[in-house]
Amino acid sequence: MSRPRFSPLTSLFVIIVGCLTVGPVLMLVLGSFSRGIGAFGAFTVEKYIRVYTDPTLPKTLINTVAFTVGSSLFATALALVLAYLNVRTDIPLKGLFHLISITPMMIPHIVFATSWVLLLNPSNGILNLLLREVLGLKRSIFDIYSLGGMIMVEGLLDLPIAYLIIAPAMSSFDAALEEAAWVSGGSKFRALWRITFPILRPAILASLALVIVRSLAAFAVPSVIGMPGRVYVLTTYIYRLISLGFMPDYGRAAAVGVSVLFTSTVLVYVYRRLTARSERYVTISARGYKPAIIGLGRWRYPLSLLTSLLFLVLIVIPVLVLLYVSLIPYVMPPGAKAFSMMTLKHWNYVLRDPLSLRALRNSVFLALVGATLGILLSTFVSYIIVRVKTTGSALLESLAFFSFSFPGLVIGIGFMWFFVRTPLYATIWALLIGYIATYLPYGIRPLTSTFIQISEDLEEASRVAGGGFLYTFRRVVVPLAIPGIVSGWILMASMFLRELSLSAVLSRPGTEVLAVQILRFADDSLWGQVSALGIMMIALSTAMVTLATLIGKRVGKTRK
């Protein structure tokens, strides 16, 4: 007897997840054809006409293409070099590569971007001031408020993602193919170009596609670095439509958002196709393989020094810059004068500012409560995806991962149209629902892997002994899935704590969060307050990552 295509439980979660992921997209489309916020009965194409006849749009599109492609090429090229050095060579200090891969979990993007503004802004950037003093220059050398500055910072932020895609592929590459080329008289460079890179092509293309998706959705770097330099991309173009003036134009913002969402969805589809067809490039079979380690010779320590410098750029320098600026009255180069003037006034301001304290409480609430509700939903959805092999479970999986292609700012506009006629509008619960819908795949992915590893025989034994579904799920399945549940919870909590783009649209007075408060301080050039809040965010994020690592190790030892 075949299973029904849609069981009652599967149908329930299809409806819930569909409302969370498809609902705001439909409202975004409806909003783009409406005259104003909530005016669903008056349909018009006026918004699309005004958007696509805007004389500033072509320049914005050119900036967007340059920013996304440039960031992707920079991040992927650097990740390719780092992965090759770590996996295939005898470079020392390989532990740094693991730290580089988890950097995004520790330093929120808006904080990282702000630290580079404090270093390289042309008026009072710390590095620029130092160089002007030392070299006697009248003008600053570097200007972070440029398209090049945006590409560099976004590329560094996306480097760990590119590395996590390319490094496993590099580890699984059978070095015997390269050795055969060397024996045949080919140089190491020729073998790298003609054999290694072609075999790694799926991983390289997947990295390029995924980083383009992330760059297209990026808001922290374009807002903190691009907007002061009047370098606008599509996300900041949308933000201006809804934040400037007395009458935000949500209809035009929705019209642009539909185009961005469509582009992002196509890129995610390309990414999934690339990863799904990777078996065509398999080089390791049942016969096994032996990875060859290439000696770097006299380049071993210079390259190790460059890797250490990258570690400083990604982790140490941003934290030190923020800590330093949070303790001085105004931005100035480090020196005896600066250290003699150190003060806690910025910390006192932040800790006594009602808006900052409310933003801190809201962020912690969303991280703790939101992640708990999100992982609860993820647990049931993941279980259905893995255990219930029906048309309904396949549809549920597609709906759940549909939100992976959501640019936060764009889907935030969709949620605004979704909530505008409900009591949830302009409340903390609107943010919570938006967070869960957007980051649902982050909870599902680790749980799906966990459920695949749990044998169905254990559940069958419980049912034979008289246990019902809920009893078996609670007493058998959940205890075995604790590592995946903990990992998913920490991942979702970390993402909720640092969320900016969705929050920039949905937050209202009373529902401010830390990332939005930092953005507001940055708009007013209150760099001391920005730095103090940034250090607080890094401390909270680091605590969550550390907690996840400790719990994961403890649970792992318990299960052995």
C-alpha positions in Angstrom: 0.0 0.0 0.0 1.5 3.3 -1.1 1.8 6.2 1.3 -0.5 9.2 0.8 1.1 12.1 -1.0 0.2 14.5 1.8 -0.3 13.2 5.4 -2.0 15.6 7.8 1.3 16.4 9.6 3.0 17.1 6.3 0.2 19.2 5.1 0.2 21.3 8.3 3.9 22.1 8.0 3.6 22.8 4.3 1.0 25.4 5.1 3.1 26.9 7.9 6.4 27.0 6.0 4.5 28.2 2.8 3.0 31.1 4.7 6.5 32.0 6.1 8.4 31.8 2.8 5.9 32.2 -0.1 3.5 34.5 1.6 5.8 37.6 1.8 7.0 37.0 -1.8 3.4 37.1 -3.0 2.8 40.2 -1.0 6.0 41.8 -2.4 4.7 41.2 -5.9 1.2 42.5 -5.1 2.8 45.5 -3.4 4.8 46.3 -6.5 1.5 46.7 -8.4 -0.2 48.8 -5.7 -0.4 52.6 -5.4 0.7 52.7 -1.7 1.3 50.6 1.4 -1.7 48.4 2.1 -3.6 49.7 -1.0 -4.1 46.3 -2.5 -7.3 47.2 -4.4 -5.7 49.8 -6.7 -3.4 48.0 -9.1 -1.0 49.9 -11.4 2.2 49.5 -13.3 3.2 53.0 -12.4 5.8 51.9 -9.9 7.6 49.8 -12.5 7.5 52.6 -15.0 9.0 55.1 -12.5 11.7 52.6 -11.5 12.9 51.7 -14.9 12.8 55.2 -16.3 14.8 56.5 -13.3 18.0 58.1 -14.8 20.0 57.0 -11.8 19.1 53.3 -12.2 21.6 52.4 -15.0 24.5 53.7 -12.8 23.2 51.7 -9.9 22.9 48.6 -12.0 26.5 49.0 -13.2 27.7 49.5 -9.6 25.8 46.4 -8.5 27.3 44.2 -11.2 30.8 45.5 -10.5 30.3 45.1 -6.7 28.9 41.5 -6.8 31.2 40.2 -9.5 34.3 41.9 -8.1 33.6 40.7 -4.5 33.0 37.1 -5.8 36.2 37.0 -7.9 38.3 38.5 -5.0 36.9 36.1 -2.4 37.1 33.0 -4.6 40.6 33.7 -5.9 41.9 34.3 -2.3 40.0 31.2 -1.1 41.5 29.1 -3.8 45.1 30.2 -2.9 44.4 29.6 0.9 42.8 26.2 0.3 45.7 25.0 -1.9 48.3 26.2 0.7 46.4 24.5 3.6 45.5 21.2 1.9 48.3 20.6 -0.6 51.5 22.2 0.9 53.6 22.0 4.0 52.9 25.5 5.1 53.1 25.9 8.9 50.5 27.4 11.3 47.6 25.5 9.6 45.4 26.1 12.6 44.9 29.7 11.4 42.9 28.4 8.4 40.2 27.0 10.8 40.0 30.4 12.6 39.6 32.2 9.2 36.8 29.9 8.3 34.7 30.7 11.4 35.3 34.5 11.4 31.8 35.5 10.1 30.3 33.9 13.2 32.4 36.1 15.5 32.3 39.5 13.8 29.0 40.9 12.4 29.3 42.4 9.0 28.3 45.9 10.0 30.9 45.8 12.7 33.6 44.6 10.3 32.7 47.3 7.8 32.7 50.0 10.5 36.2 48.9 11.6 37.5 49.5 8.0 35.8 52.9 7.9 37.6 53.8 11.1 40.9 52.7 9.5 40.6 54.1 6.0 38.1 56.9 5.7 39.7 59.9 4.1 38.9 62.5 6.7 40.1 60.9 10.0 40.8 57.2 9.3 43.5 56.0 11.7 45.8 54.6 9.1 45.4 57.6 6.9 46.2 60.0 9.8 49.3 57.9 10.7 50.6 58.0 7.1 49.9 61.7 6.8 51.9 62.4 10.0 54.8 60.0 9.1 55.1 61.0 5.4 54.1 64.7 5.8 51.2 64.4 3.4 48.4 66.9 3.1 45.9 64.5 1.7 44.9 60.9 2.7 46.3 58.0 0.6 43.3 55.7 1.0 39.6 56.4 0.5 37.4 53.5 1.7 34.3 55.3 0.5 34.6 53.9 -3.0 33.6 50.9 -5.2 37.0 49.4 -4.7 36.7 49.7 -0.9 33.3 48.0 -1.0 34.7 45.2 -3.1 37.7 44.6 -0.8 35.7 44.6 2.4 32.8 42.5 1.0 35.3 40.1 -0.5 37.1 39.6 2.8 33.7 39.0 4.5 32.7 36.4 2.0 36.2 34.7 1.9 35.3 32.1 4.6 32.2 31.0 2.7 34.3 30.6 -0.5 37.0 28.8 1.5 34.5 26.3 3.0 33.3 25.4 -0.5 36.7 25.0 -2.1 38.8 23.5 0.7 36.7 20.2 0.9 36.9 19.8 -2.8 40.7 20.3 -2.7 41.0 17.7 0.1 39.1 15.2 -2.0 41.2 15.7 -5.1 43.3 12.7 -6.1 46.9 14.0 -6.3 47.9 11.1 -8.4 46.5 12.9 -11.5 48.9 15.8 -10.9 51.8 13.4 -10.2 51.1 11.7 -13.6 51.4 15.1 -15.3 54.7 15.8 -13.5 56.1 12.4 -14.5 55.1 13.1 -18.1 57.3 16.2 -18.1 54.7 18.9 -17.3 55.6 21.7 -14.9 53.7 22.1 -11.6 52.1 25.3 -12.9 51.0 23.5 -16.1 49.5 20.6 -14.0 47.8 23.1 -11.8 46.3 25.0 -14.8 45.4 22.0 -17.0 44.4 19.4 -14.3 43.7 20.8 -10.9 41.6 23.8 -11.8 39.4 22.0 -14.3 38.6 19.3 -11.8 37.8 21.9 -9.1 35.6 23.8 -11.6 32.3 22.9 -9.9 33.5 24.1 -6.5 35.0 27.3 -8.0 31.8 28.0 -9.9 29.7 27.2 -6.9 31.8 29.6 -4.8 31.4 32.3 -7.4 27.6 31.9 -7.6 27.1 31.8 -3.9 29.3 34.8 -3.2 27.5 36.7 -5.9 24.2 35.9 -4.2 25.5 37.1 -0.8 27.0 40.2 -2.4 23.7 41.0 -4.2 21.9 40.7 -0.8 24.6 42.6 1.1 23.5 45.7 2.9 26.0 46.3 5.7 29.0 47.1 3.4 27.0 49.2 0.8 25.3 51.2 3.6 28.3 51.9 5.8 30.9 52.3 3.0 29.0 52.9 -0.2 26.4 55.5 0.8 28.8 58.0 2.3 30.7 57.9 -1.0 27.5 58.1 -3.0 28.2 54.7 -4.5 24.8 53.1 -4.6 23.9 49.5 -5.4 20.4 47.9 -5.6 20.1 47.3 -1.8 21.0 50.9 -0.9 18.8 52.2 -3.8 15.9 50.3 -2.2 16.8 51.6 1.3 16.8 55.2 0.1 13.3 54.7 -1.4 11.9 53.7 2.0 14.0 55.8 4.4 14.4 59.2 2.8 11.7 61.9 2.9 8.4 62.1 4.6 6.6 59.7 2.2 8.6 56.4 1.8 7.8 54.8 -1.6 7.2 51.2 -0.7 5.6 50.5 -4.1 8.8 51.4 -6.0 10.9 49.6 -3.5 8.8 46.5 -4.0 9.1 46.8 -7.8 12.9 46.9 -7.5 12.8 44.1 -4.9 10.9 41.8 -7.3 13.8 42.1 -9.8 16.4 41.5 -7.1 14.6 38.5 -5.7 14.2 37.0 -9.2 17.9 37.4 -9.9 18.9 36.0 -6.6 16.6 33.0 -7.0 18.1 32.2 -10.4 21.6 32.4 -9.0 20.7 30.0 -6.1 19.2 27.6 -8.7 22.5 27.8 -10.6 24.4 27.1 -7.4 22.3 24.1 -6.5 22.7 22.7 -10.1 26.5 23.1 -9.9 26.7 21.3 -6.6 24.2 18.6 -7.7 26.3 17.7 -10.8 29.6 17.6 -8.9 29.7 13.7 -9.2 30.8 14.2 -12.8 34.1 15.4 -11.4 34.7 12.6 -8.9 38.4 11.5 -8.8 38.4 9.3 -5.7 36.9 5.8 -6.1 36.9 2.7 -4.1 40.6 2.2 -4.7 41.4 5.1 -2.4 44.0 7.8 -2.9 47.0 9.4 -1.2 47.1 13.2 -1.0 50.6 14.5 -1.9 52.0 17.3 0.1 54.0 19.8 -1.9 57.1 21.3 -0.3 57.2 25.1 -0.5 61.0 25.3 0.1 62.2 28.8 0.7 58.6 30.2 0.2 57.3 28.2 3.2 57.8 31.0 5.8 57.1 34.0 3.6 53.7 32.5 2.6 53.1 31.6 6.3 53.7 35.2 7.1 51.2 36.4 4.5 48.6 33.9 6.0 49.2 35.3 9.5 48.8 38.8 8.1 45.4 37.8 6.6 44.4 36.5 10.0 45.3 39.8 11.5 43.3 41.7 8.9 40.2 39.5 9.3 40.1 39.1 13.1 42.6 40.9 15.2 42.8 44.4 13.6 38.9 45.0 13.4 38.6 44.1 17.1 41.6 46.2 18.2 40.4 49.2 16.2 36.9 49.1 17.7 38.3 48.6 21.2 40.7 51.5 20.7 38.2 53.9 19.3 35.7 53.1 22.0 38.2 54.3 24.6 39.3 57.6 23.1 37.3 60.9 23.0 37.7 61.3 19.3 39.4 59.4 16.4 43.2 60.0 16.5 46.3 58.0 15.7 47.7 55.8 18.5 50.3 57.5 20.6 51.1 59.0 24.0 48.5 61.7 23.6 45.8 59.2 22.7 46.6 56.8 25.5 46.7 59.7 28.1 43.2 60.8 27.0 41.5 57.3 27.2 38.1 57.5 28.7 35.0 55.3 29.3 32.6 58.1 28.2 31.4 56.2 25.1 30.7 53.1 27.1 28.9 55.1 29.8 26.8 56.8 27.1 25.8 53.4 25.5 25.1 51.7 28.8 22.9 54.6 29.9 21.2 55.3 26.5 17.6 54.0 26.6 17.6 53.3 22.9 20.8 51.3 23.0 19.7 49.3 26.0 16.4 48.6 24.4 18.2 47.5 21.2 20.4 45.2 23.3 17.3 43.7 25.1 15.5 43.2 21.8 18.5 41.6 20.1 19.0 39.2 23.0 15.3 38.4 23.1 15.2 37.7 19.3 18.3 35.6 19.5 17.1 33.4 22.4 13.4 33.2 21.8 13.6 33.4 18.0 16.2 30.7 17.8 14.3 28.4 20.1 11.1 28.7 18.1 13.1 28.5 14.9 14.9 25.3 15.9 11.6 23.8 17.1 10.1 24.3 13.6 13.3 23.2 12.0 13.3 19.9 13.9 9.8 18.9 12.7 10.4 20.1 9.2 13.8 18.2 9.0 12.3 15.1 10.3 9.5 15.1 7.8 11.9 15.8 4.9 14.2 12.8 5.9 11.6 10.3 7.1 8.5 10.9 5.1 9.3 10.1 1.5 6.3 11.6 -0.3 5.4 14.4 -2.7 4.4 16.5 0.3 7.8 16.2 2.0 9.6 17.1 -1.3 7.4 20.2 -1.5 8.1 21.0 2.1 11.9 20.9 1.5 11.6 23.2 -1.6 9.5 25.7 0.4 11.9 25.6 3.4 15.0 26.3 1.3 13.3 28.8 -0.9 14.1 31.5 1.7 17.8 30.8 1.1 17.6 33.1 -1.9 15.9 35.9 0.0 17.9 39.2 0.2 17.0 40.4 3.7 16.1 44.0 2.7 13.9 42.8 -0.2 12.0 40.2 1.8 11.7 42.7 4.6 9.6 44.9 2.3 7.5 41.8 1.5 6.9 41.1 5.2 6.0 44.8 5.7 3.2 44.4 3.1 2.4 41.0 4.7 1.9 42.5 8.2 0.6 46.0 7.4 -3.1 45.1 8.0 -2.4 42.9 11.0 -1.8 43.6 14.7 1.8 42.3 14.2 2.8 45.3 12.2 5.5 47.4 13.9 6.0 44.9 16.7 8.9 42.7 17.9 6.9 39.7 16.8 7.0 40.8 13.2 10.8 40.8 13.4 10.8 37.4 15.0 8.6 35.8 12.3 10.7 37.5 9.6 14.0 36.2 11.2 12.7 32.6 11.4 11.4 32.6 7.8 14.6 34.0 6.4 17.0 31.9 8.3 15.0 28.6 8.5 17.6 26.8 6.2 20.3 27.5 8.8 18.4 25.4 11.3 17.2 22.7 8.9 20.6 21.9 7.3 22.4 20.5 10.4 19.3 18.7 11.5 18.8 17.0 8.2 22.3 15.6 8.3 21.7 14.4 11.9 18.4 12.6 11.1 19.9 10.9 8.1 22.5 9.3 10.5 19.8 8.0 12.9 18.7 4.5 12.0 14.9 4.0 11.6 15.2 0.7 13.4 15.3 2.5 16.7 12.0 4.2 16.0 10.5 1.0 14.7 11.5 -0.8 18.0 9.7 2.0 20.0 6.5 1.7 17.9 6.5 -2.1 18.2 6.8 -1.7 22.0 3.6 0.4 21.9 5.1 3.9 21.7 3.1 6.4 19.7 4.6 9.0 17.3 5.0 11.8 19.8 6.4 9.5 22.5 8.9 8.0 20.0 9.8 11.4 18.7 10.3 12.9 22.2 12.0 9.9 23.9 14.0 8.4 21.0 14.6 10.8 18.1 15.2 14.1 19.9 17.8 12.8 22.4 19.8 11.3 19.5 19.5 14.6 17.5 20.7 16.8 20.3 24.1 17.6 18.5 22.2 18.8 15.4 19.6 20.7 17.5 22.4 22.5 19.5 24.3 23.4 16.3 21.2 24.6 14.5 20.1 26.7 17.6 23.5 28.4 18.0 23.7 29.1 14.3 20.3 30.7 14.2 20.9 32.6 17.4 24.1 34.0 16.0 22.4 35.1 12.8 19.5 36.6 14.6 21.8 38.6 16.9 23.7 40.2 14.0 20.8 40.7 11.5 20.7 44.1 9.8 19.0 44.2 6.4 15.6 42.7 7.4 15.7 44.7 10.6 16.4 48.0 8.8 13.0 47.6 7.1 10.8 46.1 9.8 12.2 47.8 13.0 10.2 50.7 14.4 10.5 52.9 17.5 10.4 50.4 20.4 11.7 47.4 18.3 15.2 48.6 17.5 18.0 46.0 17.4 21.7 46.4 17.9 22.7 46.3 14.2 20.2 49.1 13.4 21.3 51.1 16.3 24.9 50.8 15.1 23.9 51.9 11.6 22.1 55.0 13.1 25.2 55.9 15.2 27.4 55.5 12.1 25.1 57.8 10.1 25.7 60.5 12.8 29.5 59.7 12.8 29.3 58.8 16.5 32.2 56.4 16.1 32.9 55.9 19.8 29.4 54.7 20.4 29.5 52.6 17.2 32.7 50.9 18.5 31.3 50.2 22.0 28.2 48.6 20.6 30.4 46.7 18.1 32.5 45.2 20.8 29.4 44.2 22.7 28.1 42.4 19.5 31.4 40.6 19.0 31.5 39.5 22.6 27.9 38.1 22.4 28.6 36.4 19.0 31.9 34.9 20.3 30.3 33.6 23.4 27.7 31.8 21.3 30.3 30.3 19.0 32.4 29.2 22.0 29.4 27.7 23.7 28.5 25.8 20.5 32.0 24.4 20.3 32.1 23.3 24.0 28.6 21.7 23.9 29.4 20.0 20.6 32.6 18.5 22.1 30.9 17.5 25.3 28.0 15.8 23.5 30.4 14.1 21.2 32.3 12.6 24.1 29.1 11.5 25.8 27.9 9.6 22.7 31.2 7.8 22.3 
